[in-house]
């Protein structure tokens, strides 16, 4: 694997490796790797396979793709046998008959089963084919003592094979197969979690879910620094890219490569080429992506909902009002978009998962639809003006102190609810918001917001939060005697477990930069990059 294409992700790989090596000790824990498209799931798998060298383990990697059951069966068997023989020292060919013949000497019982499966497939018999195919791994173990790791990339595509009881049959195998570990990946997070909670919910053989997130801010900055090490790009523009891409490795890589190829380092021109031009790689990607909604009978509803969210009208009540939709009908449309993992819901708010897709929908797709003249040159100039204005607005906003930025957000609260770390938080409408100055050596600045129902007391700390900070802040809050008091302390660093425990004891909400940016996202404000 090209090392340049892989960055970070070590913690994910270490977790998966531990599960694989535990298989040799008799402990089997299946794994489901989920995450948005382009977040790097397959890269993690390839890196894992690249460094997994253990003669006692056979790996079988198959990506889900449109194909017949016959093609799938032959592909599975060929990969299984090839990787079984790969350490034999024998010259190998990517030919199924050759691989079967070479394997007969070492695993005669397994090869007999393989011939039986291939014969059934040739006669177009589907009954039990999937379970018999997967049972080959246990047969190999009985003959050689070698365990197998089966990886199905975008596993939900197995449904297209036309097997009637796919998950029901598979679940029976998952219980009995002690020497086979399954790793499944999927970009369809909503659907995968549903399948794992219903169809593949087992007492034994269940799946541990590992959710792959975009790069965090620090990692995203390091990635861009590495990609653009020979380019003198302003630090503020790098921060803009981290915010703009949401930390998705693929988007940062595509934009960085385009910058490297351009003669002049003009970010607006680069984004124009990628997102607006007909040949732009991101324009083509999103144009293809949006077709899944255009083929639906409710295409206008879906596009309208997504456009409103992208434009900052992301509260469900506001969308219902603007589109003149009944709550039941709107919820049906929203549910479909949730199932497609196009959006996520946070109590009363909706968010488009792909930040750049939301931008493209608002400033490219919708602008072209609403254009009366179809003047491509005029549309291009308008896009350039928009992107340049957005960059300048970001740079200006990023210079504001954190306390000032959050004050602006607090003024937007209208008694909505938001989901934060499994808690539903009511964002009260504040009738008064004031700056606070604390008499504390570590925490100096804060805010107080007063609503009819409660008061919020907030403190801000740029560097690492300690248990002592939490205790001192809690003491400061006791000066305010309101019964319904929300105590929140915000840090721009990670929070260790001991400090979180102390915050829990003191009934203080400890927010890190991710929590802060979650709120900023919901109100269409630029993220804090620190």
DAWOTA-V226593 format. One record per residue. N is the residue number from 1. RES is the residue in one letter. SS is DSSP state (@ for helix, = for strand, . for the rest). PSI is psi as a letter, one per 20 degrees, with the letter a starting at -180 (999 if undefined). Layout:
<<N:RES:SS:PSI> <N:RES:SS:PSI>>
//
This chain:
<<1:X:.:q> <2:X:.:o> <3:X:@:h> <4:X:@:h> <5:X:@:i> <6:X:.:p> <7:X:.:p> <8:X:.:b> <9:X:.:j> <10:X:@:h> <11:X:@:h> <12:X:@:g> <13:X:@:g> <14:X:@:h> <15:X:@:g> <16:X:@:g> <17:X:@:g> <18:X:@:g> <19:X:@:h> <20:X:@:g> <21:X:@:h> <22:X:@:h> <23:X:@:h> <24:X:@:h> <25:X:.:j> <26:X:.:j> <27:X:.:o> <28:X:.:p> <29:X:.:o> <30:X:=:q> <31:X:=:p> <32:X:=:o> <33:X:=:o> <34:X:=:q> <35:X:.:r> <36:X:.:q> <37:X:.:q> <38:X:.:j> <39:X:.:i> <40:X:.:k> <41:X:@:g> <42:X:@:h> <43:X:@:h> <44:X:@:g> <45:X:@:g> <46:X:@:h> <47:X:@:h> <48:X:@:g> <49:X:@:h> <50:X:@:h> <51:X:@:j> <52:X:.:o> <53:X:.:n> <54:X:.:o> <55:X:.:i> <56:X:.:j> <57:X:=:p> <58:X:=:p> <59:X:=:q> <60:X:=:o> <61:X:=:p> <62:X:=:p> <63:X:=:q> <64:X:.:p> <65:X:.:r> <66:X:.:p> <67:X:.:r> <68:X:.:r> <69:X:@:h> <70:X:@:g> <71:X:@:g> <72:X:@:g> <73:X:@:g> <74:X:@:h> <75:X:@:g> <76:X:@:g> <77:X:@:g> <78:X:@:g> <79:X:@:g> <80:X:@:g> <81:X:@:h> <82:X:@:g> <83:X:@:h> <84:X:@:h> <85:X:@:i> <86:X:.:h> <87:X:.:j> <88:X:.:i> <89:X:.:i> <90:X:.:q> <91:X:.:p> <92:X:.:q> <93:X:.:q> <94:X:.:m> <95:X:.:p> <96:X:@:g> <97:X:@:g> <98:X:@:g> <99:X:@:h> <100:X:@:g> <101:X:@:g> <102:X:@:h> <103:X:@:h> <104:X:.:h> <105:X:.:h> <106:X:.:h> <107:X:.:m> <108:X:@:h> <109:X:@:h> <110:X:@:g> <111:X:@:h> <112:X:@:g> <113:X:@:h> <114:X:@:g> <115:X:@:h> <116:X:@:g> <117:X:@:g> <118:X:@:h> <119:X:@:g> <120:X:@:g> <121:X:@:g> <122:X:@:h> <123:X:.:j> <124:X:.:k> <125:X:.:p> <126:X:.:h> <127:X:.:p> <128:X:.:j> <129:X:@:g> <130:X:@:g> <131:X:@:h> <132:X:@:h> <133:X:@:g> <134:X:@:h> <135:X:.:i> <136:X:@:h> <137:X:@:h> <138:X:@:h> <139:X:@:g> <140:X:@:h> <141:X:@:g> <142:X:@:h> <143:X:@:h> <144:X:@:i> <145:X:.:j> <146:X:.:p> <147:X:=:r> <148:X:=:q> <149:X:=:o> <150:X:=:p> <151:X:=:o> <152:X:=:o> <153:X:=:p> <154:X:.:l> <155:X:@:h> <156:X:@:i> <157:X:@:i> <158:X:@:h> <159:X:@:h> <160:X:@:i> <161:X:@:i> <162:X:.:k> <163:X:.:p> <164:X:.:g> <165:X:.:l> <166:X:@:g> <167:X:@:h> <168:X:@:g> <169:X:@:g> <170:X:@:g> <171:X:@:h> <172:X:@:h> <173:X:@:g> <174:X:@:h> <175:X:@:g> <176:X:@:h> <177:X:.:o> <178:X:.:i> <179:X:.:j> <180:X:=:p> <181:X:=:p> <182:X:=:p> <183:X:=:o> <184:X:=:q> <185:X:=:q> <186:X:=:q> <187:X:.:i> <188:X:.:n> <189:X:@:g> <190:X:@:g> <191:X:@:g> <192:X:@:g> <193:X:@:h> <194:X:@:g> <195:X:@:g> <196:X:@:h> <197:X:@:i> <198:X:.:f> <199:X:.:h> <200:X:.:k> <201:X:.:o> <202:X:.:q> <203:X:.:g> <204:X:.:p> <205:X:.:j> <206:X:.:r> <207:X:=:p> <208:X:=:p> <209:X:=:p> <210:X:=:o> <211:X:=:p> <212:X:.:p> <213:X:.:q> <214:X:.:r> <215:X:.:p> <216:X:.:r> <217:X:@:g> <218:X:@:g> <219:X:@:g> <220:X:@:g> <221:X:@:g> <222:X:@:h> <223:X:@:g> <224:X:@:h> <225:X:@:g> <226:X:@:g> <227:X:@:h> <228:X:.:k> <229:X:.:h> <230:X:.:j> <231:X:.:p> <232:X:.:m> <233:X:.:p> <234:X:.:p> <235:X:@:h> <236:X:@:h> <237:X:@:h> <238:X:@:g> <239:X:@:h> <240:X:@:g> <241:X:@:h> <242:X:@:g> <243:X:@:g> <244:X:@:g> <245:X:@:i> <246:X:.:j> <247:X:.:j> <248:X:.:p> <249:X:@:g> <250:X:@:g> <251:X:@:g> <252:X:@:h> <253:X:@:g> <254:X:@:g> <255:X:@:g> <256:X:@:g> <257:X:@:h> <258:X:@:h> <259:X:@:g> <260:X:@:h> <261:X:@:i> <262:X:.:q> <263:X:.:h> <264:X:.:p> <265:X:.:n> <266:X:.:o> <267:X:@:g> <268:X:@:g> <269:X:@:h> <270:X:@:g> <271:X:@:h> <272:X:@:g> <273:X:@:g> <274:X:@:h> <275:X:@:h> <276:X:.:g> <277:X:.:q> <278:X:.:h> <279:X:.:i> <280:X:.:p> <281:X:@:h> <282:X:@:h> <283:X:@:g> <284:X:@:g> <285:X:@:g> <286:X:@:h> <287:X:@:h> <288:X:@:h> <289:X:@:g> <290:X:.:i> <291:X:@:h> <292:X:@:h> <293:X:@:h> <294:X:@:h> <295:X:.:i> <296:X:.:q> <297:X:.:i> <298:X:.:k> <299:X:@:h> <300:X:@:h> <301:X:@:g> <302:X:@:g> <303:X:@:h> <304:X:@:g> <305:X:@:g> <306:X:@:h> <307:X:@:g> <308:X:@:g> <309:X:@:g> <310:X:@:h> <311:X:.:j> <312:X:.:i> <313:X:.:m> <314:X:.:j> <315:X:=:p> <316:X:@:g> <317:X:@:h> <318:X:@:g> <319:X:@:g> <320:X:@:g> <321:X:@:g> <322:X:@:g> <323:X:@:i> <324:X:.:l> <325:X:.:q> <326:X:.:q> <327:X:@:g> <328:X:@:g> <329:X:@:g> <330:X:@:g> <331:X:@:h> <332:X:@:g> <333:X:@:g> <334:X:@:g> <335:X:@:h> <336:X:@:g> <337:X:@:h> <338:X:@:g> <339:X:@:h> <340:X:.:i> <341:X:.:k> <342:X:.:h> <343:X:=:r> <344:X:=:q> <345:X:=:p> <346:X:=:n> <347:X:.:d> <348:X:.:i> <349:X:=:q> <350:X:=:q> <351:X:=:p> <352:X:=:p> <353:X:.:h> <354:X:.:o> <355:X:@:g> <356:X:@:h> <357:X:@:g> <358:X:@:g> <359:X:@:g> <360:X:@:g> <361:X:@:g> <362:X:@:g> <363:X:@:i> <364:X:@:f> <365:X:@:g> <366:X:@:h> <367:X:@:g> <368:X:@:h> <369:X:@:h> <370:X:@:i> <371:X:.:p> <372:X:.:h> <373:X:.:h> <374:X:.:k> <375:X:.:o> <376:X:@:h> <377:X:@:g> <378:X:@:g> <379:X:@:h> <380:X:@:g> <381:X:@:h> <382:X:@:g> <383:X:@:g> <384:X:@:g> <385:X:@:g> <386:X:@:g> <387:X:@:h> <388:X:@:h> <389:X:@:h> <390:X:@:g> <391:X:@:g> <392:X:@:h> <393:X:@:g> <394:X:@:g> <395:X:@:h> <396:X:@:g> <397:X:@:h> <398:X:@:h> <399:X:.:i> <400:X:.:q> <401:X:.:q> <402:X:@:g> <403:X:@:g> <404:X:@:g> <405:X:@:g> <406:X:@:h> <407:X:@:g> <408:X:@:h> <409:X:@:g> <410:X:@:h> <411:X:.:i> <412:X:.:i> <413:X:.:p> <414:X:.:k> <415:X:.:k> <416:X:=:r> <417:X:=:q> <418:X:=:q> <419:X:=:p> <420:X:=:o> <421:X:.:l> <422:X:.:j> <423:X:=:q> <424:X:=:o> <425:X:=:p> <426:X:=:p> <427:X:=:n> <428:X:.:q> <429:X:.:o> <430:X:.:p> <431:X:.:i> <432:X:=:p> <433:X:=:p> <434:X:=:q> <435:X:=:q> <436:X:=:q> <437:X:=:p> <438:X:.:q> <439:X:.:m> <440:X:.:p> <441:X:.:h> <442:X:.:h> <443:X:.:o> <444:X:.:h> <445:X:=:q> <446:X:=:a> <447:X:=:q> <448:X:=:p> <449:X:=:p> <450:X:=:p> <451:X:.:r> <452:X:.:h> <453:X:.:h> <454:X:.:r> <455:X:=:q> <456:X:=:p> <457:X:=:p> <458:X:=:q> <459:X:=:q> <460:X:=:p> <461:X:=:p> <462:X:.:h> <463:X:.:b> <464:X:.:p> <465:X:.:p> <466:X:.:r> <467:X:@:h> <468:X:@:h> <469:X:@:g> <470:X:@:g> <471:X:@:g> <472:X:@:h> <473:X:@:g> <474:X:@:h> <475:X:@:g> <476:X:@:h> <477:X:@:h> <478:X:.:i> <479:X:.:h> <480:X:.:o> <481:X:.:j> <482:X:.:p> <483:X:.:g> <484:X:.:n> <485:X:=:p> <486:X:=:o> <487:X:=:o> <488:X:=:p> <489:X:=:p> <490:X:=:p> <491:X:=:q> <492:X:.:j> <493:X:.:r> <494:X:.:q> <495:X:.:p> <496:X:.:r> <497:X:@:h> <498:X:@:g> <499:X:@:h> <500:X:@:h> <501:X:@:g> <502:X:@:g> <503:X:@:h> <504:X:@:g> <505:X:@:h> <506:X:.:j> <507:X:.:l> <508:X:=:p> <509:X:=:o> <510:X:=:o> <511:X:=:p> <512:X:.:a> <513:X:@:h> <514:X:@:g> <515:X:@:g> <516:X:@:g> <517:X:@:h> <518:X:@:g> <519:X:@:g> <520:X:@:h> <521:X:@:g> <522:X:@:h> <523:X:.:k> <524:X:.:k> <525:X:.:q> <526:X:.:q> <527:X:.:q> <528:X:.:p> <529:X:.:o> <530:X:.:999>>
//
